């Protein structure tokens, strides 16, 4: 019997690029939709004893993938059998390092399906670019593997739903890399909120004030010789082998064909915590977003400069949950002043990144300052309590793999889907309004009518001041205002915008 890799290769040979990529994506929808089909090829983990080593494949080894390699190679109960990367140099370098560390050399392959065909493989841990997350996860679970998927779990809303369905269909453990869910500081802080520690909490503000410089001028750049660009592109649209950014690795985050900007890169950590603390285990009722990719012309003193990125580096999203509300703020320009002394005080910092969540209660505020540190303020602004302590999200995953209880996972596919979807919904609003450039007065008029527990105009003013402090001439480069989008959480569909619905799935 031929393997899935052999069957796919033969089929691909007679396909055009367009039909091949559609086939890649259709395979995911078919897998997730056929809920009545039997599970195939369960991995050894189903019957693994306490002393048996779990065999792992790490897919996508650059950047965050290095943490996956360190986590699994550092465990006595796991062994990395495969390194999967489309960049041969990256893959072989990882194999060399692992051989030196453990005395065993994993097999490098550039096509993940070759690893998935190995029935002895138990775990797939993936840190690929976002556009590969869902298909990698579905294929792995279809092959009987348990999966650890980096955030965001998906490139778009439909992909997240497909992963949730696949985990259920195949009975696999699917952990999402929102690792704060495994940190005692965050766990204890969330319990403190749920127990009424700061009174009633109906509003949370997530922050990603994180410096992101220009990724270089838009152009036509040489694809590295050691990279299989066709395979790297995978399910993404592909008309010709063209690289439009100077740096191949990582900077795909800021090109919407492959990434989701910082709303979908850093954002899922903070929106996940915000949802958790607010107790909202569903999608929002509505979203509106505004912002832009601004400031790089001013930094270069070149009004004609066109950055290779096309995701927002400044974006404010407002989510309505009925009686509760969430706001998420992304800033990629100068982070040396939040333009708000209250936020500076809460993070005990005027300069530098501010990445976290602020919960506003009737009796005070709780601030998640880092992944392992939360601070509680009373109504007078005095610190009254702190929570500290990190955890091991990979360990939580491995324990669930052995127990075979999905409830043991601290961040399963469903939670990952809800948090990733917040980025996708905001980006849809922003992209639809990208050409709707507005003045400060026009933005104010729109936001005054938006239901929110935030002071929408105050947040707008802080954002505009941040931009002008960073050298942005708002008369020449105004912000873009997205439309207010109403969303049906159960149907996972917009109710007032057909164009928005078309963007829920690529």
Legacy VTK file of the C-alpha trace (Angstrom):
# vtk DataFile Version 3.0
C-alpha trace
ASCII
DATASET POLYDATA
POINTS 506 float
0.000 0.000 0.000
1.395 3.390 -0.962
1.992 6.045 1.669
0.140 9.339 1.771
3.336 11.062 0.605
3.580 8.846 -2.494
-0.080 9.306 -3.337
0.139 13.061 -2.892
3.291 13.331 -5.034
1.706 11.421 -7.906
-1.425 13.553 -7.747
0.548 16.784 -7.548
2.440 15.966 -10.699
-0.689 16.308 -12.825
-2.037 19.407 -11.081
-1.504 23.024 -11.902
-0.176 25.169 -9.055
-3.623 26.615 -8.520
-5.435 23.302 -8.319
-2.672 21.795 -6.185
-3.016 24.478 -3.538
-6.762 24.182 -3.596
-6.298 20.455 -3.070
-4.108 21.125 -0.038
-6.789 23.260 1.552
-9.681 21.060 0.491
-8.010 18.104 2.174
-8.276 19.975 5.466
-11.960 20.841 5.032
-12.774 17.261 4.003
-10.933 15.863 7.008
-12.669 18.123 9.480
-16.112 17.788 7.938
-16.311 13.982 7.784
-17.038 13.644 11.493
-18.527 10.182 11.167
-15.438 8.606 9.629
-13.360 6.217 11.759
-10.027 7.254 13.215
-6.995 5.930 11.378
-3.542 4.938 12.561
-3.604 5.747 16.283
-0.124 6.481 17.581
1.799 4.426 20.137
0.987 7.049 22.766
-2.453 5.462 23.098
-0.854 2.472 24.820
2.485 3.943 25.888
3.673 2.922 29.316
5.037 5.362 31.860
8.622 4.421 30.963
8.207 4.374 27.175
9.762 7.229 25.250
7.431 9.273 23.085
8.834 9.876 19.616
8.465 13.450 18.397
8.723 15.430 15.182
9.391 19.165 15.363
8.063 20.954 12.282
9.456 24.428 11.593
12.664 24.840 13.547
13.669 28.470 13.131
12.750 31.011 15.808
10.149 29.638 18.216
10.824 26.145 16.890
14.073 26.189 18.830
12.066 26.273 22.069
10.131 23.200 20.935
13.378 21.379 20.241
14.799 22.344 23.644
11.630 21.309 25.450
11.337 17.812 23.985
15.061 17.044 23.772
15.422 17.991 27.416
12.960 15.332 28.581
13.927 11.771 29.504
10.540 10.477 28.342
10.717 11.992 24.838
12.993 11.623 21.842
13.042 13.818 18.752
12.978 11.412 15.829
12.363 13.958 13.041
13.395 17.493 12.287
11.140 18.924 9.597
12.106 22.152 7.864
11.972 23.420 4.288
15.335 25.111 4.840
17.940 22.344 4.586
20.603 24.369 6.378
18.302 25.078 9.318
17.246 21.435 9.452
20.732 19.979 9.296
22.052 22.484 11.839
19.322 21.370 14.244
20.172 17.710 13.641
23.836 18.419 14.309
23.024 20.201 17.559
20.721 17.416 18.737
23.240 14.722 17.906
25.844 16.576 19.952
23.409 17.051 22.848
21.777 13.617 22.992
24.099 11.287 21.111
21.319 10.443 18.646
20.765 12.079 15.290
17.165 12.685 14.218
16.165 12.362 10.593
15.810 15.601 8.653
12.992 15.796 6.100
11.621 18.839 4.350
8.112 17.443 3.786
6.160 16.898 6.995
4.094 14.096 5.441
7.143 11.866 5.315
7.365 12.038 9.096
3.613 11.608 9.526
3.760 8.327 7.584
5.948 6.838 10.339
3.569 4.820 12.508
6.038 4.861 15.402
5.780 8.642 15.708
3.673 9.851 18.656
3.905 13.644 18.768
4.071 16.468 16.239
5.109 19.854 17.568
4.817 22.653 15.052
6.166 26.189 14.907
5.750 26.737 11.177
4.566 30.045 9.747
0.895 30.673 10.522
-0.405 29.657 7.107
0.761 26.075 7.731
-0.495 25.642 11.319
-3.929 24.219 10.601
-3.062 21.904 7.726
-0.069 20.532 9.627
-2.261 19.917 12.667
-5.082 18.255 10.747
-2.730 16.007 8.774
-0.887 14.997 11.953
-4.081 14.130 13.827
-5.402 12.282 10.803
-2.240 10.175 10.950
-2.880 9.405 14.621
-0.442 11.870 16.179
-0.981 14.225 19.094
-0.076 17.816 18.271
1.328 20.902 19.932
0.575 23.905 17.707
2.061 27.351 18.188
-0.258 30.295 18.473
-2.147 31.440 16.581
-3.671 28.021 16.052
-4.901 29.152 12.641
-4.414 31.577 9.792
-8.161 32.307 9.592
-11.377 31.535 11.468
-12.407 28.546 9.360
-9.023 26.894 9.887
-9.423 27.148 13.657
-12.843 25.515 13.451
-11.363 22.744 11.294
-8.715 21.990 13.919
-11.299 21.836 16.701
-13.315 19.393 14.593
-10.271 17.280 13.741
-9.197 16.944 17.381
-12.682 15.721 18.227
-12.944 13.409 15.248
-9.607 11.674 15.717
-9.556 11.759 19.508
-6.142 13.399 19.613
-4.555 15.724 22.146
-4.202 19.182 20.592
-2.405 21.766 22.725
-2.009 25.392 21.634
1.124 27.366 22.528
-0.521 29.984 24.734
1.835 28.977 27.527
0.558 31.443 30.112
-2.236 28.932 30.717
0.353 26.727 32.454
1.992 29.441 34.576
0.995 29.480 38.271
1.149 33.286 38.397
-1.535 33.576 35.725
-3.573 30.625 36.998
-3.705 32.034 40.529
-4.432 35.550 39.294
-7.363 34.306 37.206
-8.751 32.435 40.212
-8.349 35.622 42.249
-10.446 37.484 39.674
-13.081 34.749 39.551
-13.325 34.840 43.359
-14.099 38.568 43.265
-10.650 39.816 44.236
-11.163 43.200 42.575
-14.941 43.149 42.587
-16.987 42.943 39.414
-14.856 42.837 36.253
-16.495 43.682 32.957
-13.619 45.211 30.992
-10.109 44.117 30.039
-7.460 45.886 27.955
-4.749 43.874 26.213
-1.529 45.610 25.206
1.120 44.791 22.662
3.393 47.813 22.808
6.303 46.071 21.123
8.845 47.721 18.832
8.629 46.415 15.284
10.931 48.073 12.822
10.404 48.173 9.069
11.201 44.831 7.440
12.786 46.588 4.466
11.609 47.979 1.175
9.082 46.117 -0.934
10.958 44.487 -3.795
11.909 41.309 -5.626
14.498 39.382 -3.617
16.415 36.188 -4.197
14.946 33.097 -2.571
17.657 31.351 -0.505
19.126 28.381 -2.402
18.614 26.042 0.549
14.871 26.804 0.797
12.064 24.910 -0.942
9.885 27.975 -1.498
7.137 26.034 -3.237
6.712 23.711 -0.262
7.087 26.612 2.184
4.205 28.443 0.456
2.015 25.368 0.873
-1.683 26.302 1.039
-1.029 30.033 0.559
-1.785 31.641 -2.823
1.160 31.151 -5.142
1.497 32.416 -8.696
5.266 32.542 -9.081
8.320 31.944 -6.882
8.711 35.521 -5.693
10.059 36.827 -2.401
9.039 40.439 -1.740
10.848 40.987 1.586
14.600 41.137 2.247
14.655 38.606 5.107
13.111 35.237 4.340
12.664 33.914 7.869
10.383 35.482 10.500
9.347 38.596 8.571
6.515 36.648 6.922
4.621 37.636 10.111
4.085 41.088 8.610
2.822 39.949 5.187
-0.840 39.023 5.213
-0.485 36.170 2.712
1.280 34.225 5.460
0.987 36.043 8.794
-1.500 37.985 10.870
0.563 40.914 12.152
1.148 41.377 15.860
-2.577 41.061 16.513
-2.160 37.408 15.563
1.455 36.968 16.625
1.736 38.434 20.127
-1.965 39.119 20.508
-3.294 35.598 21.191
-1.307 35.446 24.431
-2.961 38.586 25.812
-6.456 38.124 24.378
-6.434 34.564 25.714
-5.708 35.828 29.222
-8.262 38.622 28.815
-10.984 36.132 27.819
-10.013 33.874 30.698
-10.225 36.649 33.280
-13.495 37.996 31.880
-14.981 34.512 31.814
-16.043 34.727 28.161
-15.711 31.297 26.597
-17.127 32.240 23.214
-16.687 34.574 20.260
-17.651 38.266 20.630
-20.885 39.766 19.343
-19.115 42.472 17.348
-15.750 43.950 16.435
-14.428 47.180 15.016
-10.762 47.963 14.362
-8.738 50.962 13.249
-5.083 51.804 12.679
-2.530 51.449 9.893
1.005 50.565 8.901
2.476 53.925 9.681
5.656 55.763 10.572
8.315 54.087 8.476
8.413 56.950 5.975
9.095 59.373 8.842
11.809 57.131 10.276
13.655 57.245 6.936
12.707 60.795 6.057
11.511 59.346 2.757
7.846 59.966 1.864
8.113 57.550 -1.080
9.296 54.613 1.036
7.119 51.473 0.788
7.665 48.862 3.469
7.499 45.202 2.438
5.000 44.480 5.209
1.281 45.016 4.751
-0.152 44.196 8.175
-0.970 46.952 10.651
1.771 48.080 13.032
-0.789 50.192 14.883
-4.193 48.633 15.501
-6.953 49.092 18.060
-9.733 46.507 18.239
-12.918 46.782 20.299
-14.834 43.577 21.089
-18.337 43.523 22.549
-19.502 40.526 24.600
-22.822 41.966 25.708
-22.250 42.868 29.358
-18.466 42.656 28.960
-15.921 44.288 26.699
-12.339 43.781 25.570
-9.964 46.182 23.827
-6.675 45.123 22.294
-4.015 47.692 21.392
-1.082 47.002 19.068
1.784 49.482 18.709
4.933 48.799 16.716
6.581 52.213 16.658
8.403 53.836 19.576
7.426 52.223 22.869
9.204 54.716 25.104
6.011 56.473 26.146
2.516 54.992 26.251
1.059 58.543 26.227
-0.818 57.514 29.362
0.704 57.881 32.835
-1.801 55.436 34.323
-0.541 52.682 32.009
3.068 53.677 32.717
2.357 53.291 36.438
0.574 49.972 36.062
3.559 48.522 34.197
6.074 50.375 36.370
7.779 51.587 33.220
7.859 54.637 30.989
10.346 53.216 28.485
10.397 49.836 26.800
7.843 47.252 25.721
4.557 46.894 27.542
2.956 43.544 26.840
0.150 42.393 29.097
-3.456 42.750 30.204
-5.246 45.182 32.512
-8.451 44.029 34.205
-10.613 46.850 35.535
-12.779 45.944 38.539
-15.116 47.833 40.796
-12.600 47.466 43.662
-9.305 47.851 41.806
-7.236 46.610 38.886
-5.216 43.496 38.145
-2.329 43.840 35.711
-0.577 40.965 33.955
2.868 42.530 33.516
4.757 39.491 32.234
4.057 35.839 31.497
4.850 35.027 35.132
3.989 38.154 37.115
0.692 39.871 37.948
0.096 42.871 40.221
-3.094 44.004 41.961
-3.847 47.693 42.601
-6.531 49.054 44.889
-8.668 52.030 43.921
-6.011 54.386 45.328
-3.399 52.978 42.973
-1.496 51.129 45.692
-0.075 47.650 45.071
-1.897 45.253 47.398
-1.050 41.825 45.998
1.269 40.070 43.548
1.304 36.717 41.795
4.541 35.160 40.553
5.667 31.890 39.034
6.278 30.250 35.673
5.311 26.783 34.476
5.966 24.228 31.753
3.358 24.159 29.006
5.150 21.375 27.127
5.089 19.230 30.267
1.350 19.761 30.573
0.977 18.576 26.962
3.101 15.446 27.462
1.167 14.537 30.597
-2.107 14.817 28.675
-0.673 12.685 25.865
0.002 9.959 28.416
-3.274 10.291 30.329
-5.366 10.412 27.119
-7.643 12.920 28.840
-8.262 16.048 26.771
-9.448 17.780 29.923
-5.876 17.651 31.224
-4.742 20.090 28.536
-4.384 23.632 29.819
-4.970 25.136 26.361
-6.860 22.894 23.978
-7.840 23.502 20.364
-11.114 25.186 21.273
-9.488 27.752 23.564
-6.792 28.366 20.962
-9.437 28.838 18.288
-11.389 31.412 20.299
-8.289 33.479 21.035
-6.844 33.316 17.515
-10.227 34.248 16.069
-10.109 37.571 17.920
-7.101 38.569 15.837
-8.728 37.347 12.641
-11.975 39.247 13.292
-10.109 42.474 14.047
-7.935 42.140 10.967
-10.998 41.576 8.797
-12.490 44.851 10.020
-9.177 46.659 9.515
-8.565 45.228 6.021
-12.099 46.094 4.900
-11.570 49.675 6.047
-7.973 50.008 4.937
-8.851 52.536 2.244
-11.268 54.383 4.525
-8.749 56.898 5.820
-10.158 59.290 8.379
-9.178 62.419 10.238
-9.034 62.550 14.024
-12.421 64.242 14.080
-13.991 61.657 11.794
-12.547 58.804 13.865
-13.895 60.384 17.044
-17.368 60.686 15.528
-17.369 56.966 14.662
-16.013 55.752 17.992
-18.392 57.867 20.087
-21.185 55.660 18.715
-19.446 52.330 19.421
-20.729 50.391 22.419
-17.850 49.855 24.816
-16.882 49.879 28.481
-13.729 51.735 27.489
-13.453 55.453 26.901
-13.106 55.010 23.136
-12.155 58.631 22.467
-9.483 58.668 25.181
-7.917 55.511 23.702
-8.063 57.088 20.245
-6.367 60.240 21.511
-3.599 58.217 23.188
-3.067 56.313 19.954
-2.930 59.447 17.813
-0.488 61.063 20.222
1.694 57.952 20.056
1.747 58.254 16.267
2.536 61.953 16.191
5.229 61.492 18.856
6.715 58.905 16.491
6.869 61.443 13.668
3.734 60.460 11.762
2.111 63.345 9.881
-1.534 62.351 10.252
-2.592 64.809 7.554
-0.440 62.945 5.019
-0.823 59.489 6.548
-4.194 59.269 8.318
-5.390 56.180 10.147
-7.834 53.742 8.556
-11.213 53.023 10.134
-12.750 49.582 9.684
-16.487 48.914 9.682
-18.429 47.754 12.718
-19.005 44.040 12.134
-21.749 42.084 13.885
-20.881 38.442 14.542
-22.944 35.352 15.363
-20.787 33.390 17.842
-22.608 30.088 17.293
-22.697 30.168 13.506
-19.234 31.740 13.341
-20.464 34.148 10.701
-20.926 37.885 10.289
-24.542 38.981 10.071
-24.137 42.374 8.406
-21.304 42.142 5.871
-20.945 39.635 3.028
-17.419 40.780 2.224
-16.380 40.069 5.811
-17.845 36.566 5.636
-15.799 35.865 2.531
-12.657 36.614 4.574
-13.407 34.068 7.299
-11.820 31.445 5.057
-9.098 31.792 2.465
LINES 1 507
506 0 1 2 3 4 5 6 7 8 9 10 11 12 13 14 15 16 17 18 19 20 21 22 23 24 25 26 27 28 29 30 31 32 33 34 35 36 37 38 39 40 41 42 43 44 45 46 47 48 49 50 51 52 53 54 55 56 57 58 59 60 61 62 63 64 65 66 67 68 69 70 71 72 73 74 75 76 77 78 79 80 81 82 83 84 85 86 87 88 89 90 91 92 93 94 95 96 97 98 99 100 101 102 103 104 105 106 107 108 109 110 111 112 113 114 115 116 117 118 119 120 121 122 123 124 125 126 127 128 129 130 131 132 133 134 135 136 137 138 139 140 141 142 143 144 145 146 147 148 149 150 151 152 153 154 155 156 157 158 159 160 161 162 163 164 165 166 167 168 169 170 171 172 173 174 175 176 177 178 179 180 181 182 183 184 185 186 187 188 189 190 191 192 193 194 195 196 197 198 199 200 201 202 203 204 205 206 207 208 209 210 211 212 213 214 215 216 217 218 219 220 221 222 223 224 225 226 227 228 229 230 231 232 233 234 235 236 237 238 239 240 241 242 243 244 245 246 247 248 249 250 251 252 253 254 255 256 257 258 259 260 261 262 263 264 265 266 267 268 269 270 271 272 273 274 275 276 277 278 279 280 281 282 283 284 285 286 287 288 289 290 291 292 293 294 295 296 297 298 299 300 301 302 303 304 305 306 307 308 309 310 311 312 313 314 315 316 317 318 319 320 321 322 323 324 325 326 327 328 329 330 331 332 333 334 335 336 337 338 339 340 341 342 343 344 345 346 347 348 349 350 351 352 353 354 355 356 357 358 359 360 361 362 363 364 365 366 367 368 369 370 371 372 373 374 375 376 377 378 379 380 381 382 383 384 385 386 387 388 389 390 391 392 393 394 395 396 397 398 399 400 401 402 403 404 405 406 407 408 409 410 411 412 413 414 415 416 417 418 419 420 421 422 423 424 425 426 427 428 429 430 431 432 433 434 435 436 437 438 439 440 441 442 443 444 445 446 447 448 449 450 451 452 453 454 455 456 457 458 459 460 461 462 463 464 465 466 467 468 469 470 471 472 473 474 475 476 477 478 479 480 481 482 483 484 485 486 487 488 489 490 491 492 493 494 495 496 497 498 499 500 501 502 503 504 505
